[in-house]
Amino acid sequence: MTNSPEEQRWSLQGQLVGQWAAELRSAWREARVVGDARRCTVELIEVTSIDHDGEEALSEIMSHGGEFVARDVYTKHLLQNLRSELERSRVKEKQDDGGNRS
């Protein structure tokens, strides 16, 4: 991870699976301080595979405003699917909140 006054940049390499995905989530939670307004960019250019744990880690980062850089078709497609799922989840939460108000 590189820090600058404007941005945190995470450059991931290898496999984003199992314990490595858990390590990313842990490091992300430690590094991101509440109220930190800097942009967070996650580079997935050198990631070779992503399992369900990796998808969940990326989804968590995405839900907190993380931006992603990817080059290969698979990773771009995966990120697009995660964005769609996140958006559906947000729409559902808004609908549920609206239906529970008196």
N, C-alpha and C positions, 0 to 999 in steps of 0.2 A: 504494500500500500504506500502511496505517496501522498503527502499532505501539502497543500498550499493554502494561502488565505481564501482562495475562491473554491477549492475543490479537494475532495478525497478521491483518489484514483486507485482502483483495485485491479491488478493484472493477474488473472488466473491462468494456470497452466495445468495440463495433464487431465486427470479424471476428477470430476466433481461427483463423487459417489460416497455412500456410507460415511465413514469417519471423517473424510475430507469435507463433505457437505456440512457435517455437524461442526467441524472446526471453523468453516466459513461463517456459519450462523453465530457461533460464539464470538468470533472476532468482530463480526459486524455489530453485534449488540454492545460489545465493549467499546468499540470505536465511535459509534454514533451517539453523541451526547444530545439529550433533549434540548431543543432550541438551536441546534447547530444548523445554520441556514446555508452552509456550503453545498454545492452540487456534489453528488456522489455518482461516479462513473465506474462501471464494472466492465472490464475488457474480457471477453470470452474467446478471443481470437485463437489462443493456443490450447483451448480445452478440447480434449479428444473424446470424452463421453460424459453423459449426465444421466444419473438414475433418478428414481422417484425422490430420494432424499435431496438430491441436487436441485430438482425442480422446486421442491418446497422451500429450499434456501433462497433460490432466485425469486420465487414468488413473494417471500417475506421482504426481501430487499426492494422489489418492485412496488410492493404495497406502501412502502415508506418513501417513495419518490426516487429510487435509484434508477439511473439511466444505464443503458447497455450498449456495448459495441460488439458486433458479431459480423463475421464475414461469410461463413459457410451457410448453405441453404438449410441444413438441419437445425442449426442453432437459431437462425433467424425465424424459422417456422415454430420452433419450440417457444421462443420469446413471444411471438404473436399469439400463440395459444394461451400462454400464461396471462398475457394482457387481457385477452378476451374473457378468460375465467374470472380474473380480478374485477373487470367491469361488470360482468353478470352478477357477481357477488355483491358489489356495491349497489347495483340497481335493486337487487332483492332486499338488501338491508334497508334501503330507503322505502321500499314498498311495505316491508314489515313494520317499520317505524311509523309510517303514515296510517297503517291499519290499526295500530295499537293506541292511537291518541283518541281521547274522548272529546 
